[in-house]
Amino acid sequence: MRRSGRTFRTVTVGAVCAAALAVLTAVPAQAHEPERRAPHWELKDSGAPEVRFRGLSAVSRNTAWLAGTAGTVLRTTDGGTTWRNVSPPGAGELQFRDIEAFDARRAVVLAIGEGEASRVYRTDDGGATWTESFRNTDARAFYDCMTFFDRRHGLAMSDPVDGRFRILSTSDGGRSWKVLPSAGMPAALEGEAGFAASGQCLVGSGPKDVWLATGGAARARVLHSRDRGLTWTAADAPIPAGDPARGVFALAFRDRTHGLAVGGDYRPDQASPQAAAHTRDAGRGWRPAATPPPAYRSGVAWLPHSRIAALAVGPTGTDLTTDGGRTWRTVDAGSYDTVDCTPDLGCWAAGERGRVARLEG
């Protein structure tokens, strides 16, 4: 389950996170001080170099789930030392782009694509068996992302159908789904869609608030619902748009008001001069980062127990903000598509060629 918008108050874990953040932002050690290595991504061997993992759900420092191409789902329960292939049988032609895990045994995974390629599966036994709980039968729909408010209530979103984004809802942990009425959804702009790049184009915070990221149109937007997807408002985001390859790719909210947006132009030969924005009013207004990441970013996550620190990832690197998204600096050059963090500082990242890493140090 994505934790960008959840509040955890375990004092011991908070102290661990505070210490790690101090190291992230520390000045170089003096000569008489022992050398400290700053937190860094430590690669883990997923054993799947042919898979691109855009779906990631971190449960803890020890447990994480990955979802990717060729219908692949992997799970670790030992901090990434070993990974178990728990892919749903017969899913080899599917493209998994989002996974939301509740614990080491229960998870819901989303396959993207037109028509029946968009599907949802759920497991209750660590991936030993899966149940297909939704298969899209509308050729006009294309599902991109999903999010859960708690272990029962969740949403998934499709690109516009009949001029409006389509929202799918579950109230039983992903065992069954229904399409919500579209009357409360603003009209989509011409060419507007979501990006199934990191499982973060639909994110929630608290019991009812949810945000949807868009691109592809003349303007990039973020849509916000306060009632679990029944009614929505839309706000423009200051991230490059005007092309099918540009827009807001990922969102993260640490509470109901403070959020981050990242994106740009995913084409490697195109610049993304304004790849990040932030909000302090639940997404009613977005401000561009004064010093944004230097290139397109597809994933973003708040560091746990911090009100100011977050990580953004993309094919050309990882960036850190320590002022709530106003300024960013690159801290790693490795390629990642998505990032997720847990209360015990279990930050994970995943991407192309089977890459997966955990934050260490």
Phi and psi in degrees as a GROMACS rama.xvg file:
@    title "Ramachandran Plot"
@    xaxis  label "Phi"
@    yaxis  label "Psi"
@TYPE xy
-67.2412  134.663  ARG-2
-112.091  17.1636  ARG-3
-61.9908  -24.8466  SER-4
-112.971  13.0362  GLY-5
-102.153  150.499  ARG-6
-108.179  129.265  THR-7
-127.154  138.9  PHE-8
-126.602  29.6615  ARG-9
-71.7051  117.367  THR-10
-61.4969  -43.5953  VAL-11
-61.9187  -46.9285  THR-12
-65.3137  -39.6938  VAL-13
-58.8717  -38.3611  GLY-14
-65.5419  -39.0359  ALA-15
-60.8684  -45.8936  VAL-16
-64.176  -40.8389  CYS-17
-61.4788  -39.2883  ALA-18
-65.0068  -41.4794  ALA-19
-65.4717  -41.615  ALA-20
-63.3686  -37.174  LEU-21
-60.8705  -38.7453  ALA-22
-69.0829  -38.9955  VAL-23
-58.9231  -37.1006  LEU-24
-104.563  6.14663  THR-25
-71.5732  151.622  ALA-26
-77.9763  161.122  VAL-27
-57.2964  145.438  PRO-28
-66.706  146.216  ALA-29
-72.2394  164.69  GLN-30
-59.9073  -33.0667  ALA-31
-86.4278  -4.82053  HIS-32
-92.9938  146.433  GLU-33
-63.8202  141.081  PRO-34
-69.1146  132.412  GLU-35
-115.147  131.911  ARG-36
-87.9178  127.114  ARG-37
-64.8126  154.375  ALA-38
-52.9759  140.919  PRO-39
-151.099  159.957  HIS-40
-77.5163  125.614  TRP-41
-107.995  115.159  GLU-42
-64.5119  140.457  LEU-43
-115.938  145.032  LYS-44
-84.1981  106.252  ASP-45
-78.1573  -17.8277  SER-46
73.3746  14.648  GLY-47
-135.922  64.4555  ALA-48
-65.3935  -14.7024  PRO-49
-88.5474  -3.93982  GLU-50
-105.038  140.224  VAL-51
-102.863  121.237  ARG-52
-100.589  104.64  PHE-53
-102.38  -12.3294  ARG-54
-102.004  129.774  GLY-55
-147.732  132.274  LEU-56
-135.745  111.059  SER-57
-89.5866  126.48  ALA-58
-96.4114  -39.5372  VAL-59
-162.895  -175.169  SER-60
-64.8568  -24.066  ARG-61
-96.2793  -32.1929  ASN-62
-115.743  129.561  THR-63
-152.063  153.623  ALA-64
-119.999  142.815  TRP-65
-123.169  146.638  LEU-66
-138.284  136.317  ALA-67
-155.993  -156.369  GLY-68
-66.779  166.242  THR-69
55.5766  32.8856  ALA-70
61.7539  32.4631  GLY-71
-93.5095  130.985  THR-72
-129.269  126.179  VAL-73
-119.071  155.045  LEU-74
-142.386  137.906  ARG-75
-121.424  145.383  THR-76
-126.72  10.2299  THR-77
-128.51  35.8653  ASP-78
73.778  20.1672  GLY-79
92.7306  0.889532  GLY-80
-63.3347  -42.4733  THR-81
-132.383  150.993  THR-82
-127.102  134.55  TRP-83
-103.511  129.221  ARG-84
-77.6539  111.756  ASN-85
-120.574  34.5931  VAL-86
-63.1522  141.055  SER-87
-60.4826  135.807  PRO-88
-59.4471  139.158  PRO-89
75.9583  11.8076  GLY-90
-99.0459  12.8413  ALA-91
-59.8579  -22.4421  GLY-92
-91.608  -2.18628  GLU-93
-91.934  156.164  LEU-94
-113.713  103.513  GLN-95
-82.5935  126.747  PHE-96
-121.916  -7.90443  ARG-97
-150.085  142.325  ASP-98
-143.126  136.795  ILE-99
-125.194  115.501  GLU-100
-108.683  140.094  ALA-101
-93.4985  -29.678  PHE-102
-166.854  -160.907  ASP-103
-74.0815  -13.1287  ALA-104
-113.144  -30.2829  ARG-105
-110.798  127.485  ARG-106
-153.758  156.85  ALA-107
-127.496  132.493  VAL-108
-125.383  142.394  VAL-109
-113.967  128.379  LEU-110
-99.9624  140.402  ALA-111
-106.416  164.506  ILE-112
137.566  171.994  GLY-113
-75.3437  146.859  GLU-114
57.0618  -131.943  GLY-115
-72.2557  -5.46579  GLU-116
-67.7255  -26.2576  ALA-117
-80.1092  114.362  SER-118
-142.88  161.438  ARG-119
-128.703  134.729  VAL-120
-123.082  151.272  TYR-121
-133.05  143.228  ARG-122
-125.23  146.216  THR-123
-120.21  5.55645  ASP-124
-134.2  39.4253  ASP-125
70.9746  18.9291  GLY-126
93.2597  3.33472  GLY-127
-63.7826  -38.2334  ALA-128
-136.683  153.126  THR-129
-131.599  150.007  TRP-130
-120.669  126.361  THR-131
-75.1447  115.072  GLU-132
-104.129  -10.9552  SER-133
-155.689  134.829  PHE-134
-133.494  122.654  ARG-135
-68.7327  129.5  ASN-136
-112.423  4.63888  THR-137
-100.136  114.191  ASP-138
-62.478  -17.6016  ALA-139
-85.0163  -14.2772  ARG-140
-91.8898  149.139  ALA-141
-147.215  106.504  PHE-142
-85.217  139.341  TYR-143
-113.907  -44.3748  ASP-144
-149.23  166.328  CYS-145
-147.826  163.716  MET-146
-152.192  155.297  THR-147
-123.203  137.623  PHE-148
-81.4442  -33.6908  PHE-149
-157.035  -164.72  ASP-150
-73.8268  -9.72848  ARG-151
-112.647  -43.6596  ARG-152
-100.432  127.35  HIS-153
-152.814  168.458  GLY-154
-135.596  154.805  LEU-155
-131.279  153.045  ALA-156
-126.08  144.28  MET-157
-114.613  153.535  SER-158
-56.0886  161.446  ASP-159
-55.6688  137.996  PRO-160
-125.063  126.774  VAL-161
55.8862  37.0732  ASP-162
83.6811  8.81169  GLY-163
-143.236  145.148  ARG-164
-61.3974  140.507  PHE-165
-101.184  134.75  ARG-166
-117.345  130.676  ILE-167
-106.422  138.956  LEU-168
-127.769  145.027  SER-169
-131.208  145.327  THR-170
-124.986  11.3855  SER-171
-131.715  36.5794  ASP-172
73.5199  21.8386  GLY-173
91.31  9.44333  GLY-174
-77.5454  -25.8694  ARG-175
-148.356  156.108  SER-176
-139.105  153.145  TRP-177
-143.051  146.5  LYS-178
-77.6101  129.048  VAL-179
-79.5037  155.537  LEU-180
-59.8955  147.061  PRO-181
-97.1091  0.698054  SER-182
-60.1478  -31.3747  ALA-183
-90.8019  6.11844  GLY-184
-97.4879  126.262  MET-185
-61.3082  154.613  PRO-186
-62.3615  139.87  ALA-187
-76.1999  150.045  ALA-188
-75.814  160.911  LEU-189
-62.2639  125.314  GLU-190
82.1159  1.42983  GLY-191
-75.5185  140.693  GLU-192
-159.411  174.811  ALA-193
-100.128  166.436  GLY-194
-114.706  118.932  PHE-195
-86.4903  61.618  ALA-196
-103.575  -24.2307  ALA-197
-153.808  4.07268  SER-198
72.3043  18.6535  GLY-199
-125.277  22.1701  GLN-200
-86.1211  -5.40366  CYS-201
-138.43  116.244  LEU-202
-137.674  150.462  VAL-203
-119.964  165.282  GLY-204
-149.403  125.746  SER-205
75.4827  -166.519  GLY-206
-79.4552  -16.3983  PRO-207
-140.467  -18.9231  LYS-208
-81.5525  138.183  ASP-209
-149.128  145.856  VAL-210
-126.842  146.087  TRP-211
-126.389  127.444  LEU-212
-98.3609  141.235  ALA-213
-132.352  166.009  THR-214
-162.733  -168.906  GLY-215
85.1873  -15.2446  GLY-216
-104.307  -172.362  ALA-217
-63.2634  -29.948  ALA-218
-130.372  142.182  ARG-219
-82.4638  143.119  ALA-220
-136.57  161.553  ARG-221
-126.623  123.418  VAL-222
-99.1112  143.729  LEU-223
-130.253  133.666  HIS-224
-122.278  137.766  SER-225
-101.488  -0.236952  ARG-226
-132.635  42.3209  ASP-227
58.1483  40.5904  ARG-228
92.9046  6.7181  GLY-229
-81.1743  -42.1743  LEU-230
-130.525  148.848  THR-231
-137.44  152.424  TRP-232
-123.9  155.566  THR-233
-122.704  143  ALA-234
-135.843  141.915  ALA-235
-71.7155  146  ASP-236
-117.568  137.632  ALA-237
-81.5013  53.1943  PRO-238
-120.069  140.702  ILE-239
-50.2562  136.959  PRO-240
-138.686  -153.713  ALA-241
81.4477  13.3988  GLY-242
-157.854  147.216  ASP-243
-58.9464  -17.3361  PRO-244
-95.6575  1.70355  ALA-245
-120.804  149.917  ARG-246
151.236  -162.585  GLY-247
-87.7317  122.484  VAL-248
-100.777  -27.5449  PHE-249
-150.894  148.935  ALA-250
-129.879  154.888  LEU-251
-149.238  130.835  ALA-252
-121.551  128.839  PHE-253
-87.8817  -16.3001  ARG-254
-159.218  -165.217  ASP-255
-74.7399  -10.7741  ARG-256
-119.061  -32.5384  THR-257
-99.3327  117.681  HIS-258
-137.813  162.511  GLY-259
-126.524  145.937  LEU-260
-131.998  136.735  ALA-261
-133.826  159.984  VAL-262
170.044  -131.548  GLY-263
121.458  -140.045  GLY-264
-117.561  117.461  ASP-265
-74.8941  -10.6  TYR-266
-71.5949  127.815  ARG-267
-64.2159  -20.8823  PRO-268
-93.876  7.29416  ASP-269
-116.398  139.285  GLN-270
-77.8655  153.453  ALA-271
-129.217  79.7371  SER-272
-69.2234  -19.4065  PRO-273
-134.494  81.9194  GLN-274
-97.5977  7.47213  ALA-275
-151.469  151.588  ALA-276
-148.114  166.529  ALA-277
-143.37  156.037  HIS-278
-134.493  149.844  THR-279
-124.978  12.4561  ARG-280
-134.504  40.9457  ASP-281
67.3067  18.2544  ALA-282
93.676  7.57045  GLY-283
-68.0169  -34.3359  ARG-284
-137.817  141.055  GLY-285
-120.743  136.85  TRP-286
-111.981  137.161  ARG-287
-68.9397  147.425  PRO-288
-64.9151  136.421  ALA-289
-66.234  -38.4583  ALA-290
-126.934  94.7287  THR-291
-81.5069  170.327  PRO-292
-56.7239  153.517  PRO-293
-77.3217  -6.41239  PRO-294
-156.704  176.376  ALA-295
-51.1831  136.608  TYR-296
-129.966  138.318  ARG-297
-112.073  -11.5866  SER-298
-140.233  150.715  GLY-299
-152.659  145.341  VAL-300
-153.412  137.963  ALA-301
-72.4675  141.915  TRP-302
-70.6696  136.605  LEU-303
-62.6455  142.684  PRO-304
68.2118  11.5309  HIS-305
-113.451  141.01  SER-306
-95.4485  -4.28787  ARG-307
-131.524  -17.4945  ILE-308
-107.002  138.807  ALA-309
-154.36  161.693  ALA-310
-118.975  141.375  LEU-311
-123.891  141.207  ALA-312
-129.686  157.147  VAL-313
-166.692  -178.75  GLY-314
-61.4147  -21.2807  PRO-315
-108.374  4.38131  THR-316
153.336  178.653  GLY-317
-116.578  137.1  THR-318
-121.442  150.585  ASP-319
-119.778  134.866  LEU-320
-113.625  140.372  THR-321
-123.371  17.9749  THR-322
-137.175  36.1782  ASP-323
72.2586  22.5743  GLY-324
100.024  1.71115  GLY-325
-74.4918  -37.9262  ARG-326
-135.743  148.668  THR-327
-131.506  148.562  TRP-328
-137.61  142.529  ARG-329
-74.8474  132.288  THR-330
-121.388  -5.62203  VAL-331
-160.135  145.1  ASP-332
-103.363  2.92277  ALA-333
-72.539  157.572  GLY-334
-90.2067  121.764  SER-335
-140.815  149.819  TYR-336
-103.686  -27.7553  ASP-337
-146.909  157.376  THR-338
-146.682  146.9  VAL-339
-152.99  144.06  ASP-340
-128.53  154.726  CYS-341
-123.053  166.367  THR-342
-58.7096  -29.2833  PRO-343
-92.3194  28.5698  ASP-344
63.8025  31.9707  LEU-345
-87.0817  68.9549  GLY-346
-81.5059  129.581  CYS-347
-126.275  153.082  TRP-348
-139.042  151.699  ALA-349
-148.792  160.046  ALA-350
-173.699  -143.95  GLY-351
-71.6927  161.23  GLU-352
53.6861  36.1764  ARG-353
71.3992  14.0433  GLY-354
-70.1294  130.204  ARG-355
-147.157  141.808  VAL-356
-146.907  156.692  ALA-357
-120.384  143.951  ARG-358
-72.3715  124.893  LEU-359
-126.345  160.509  GLU-360
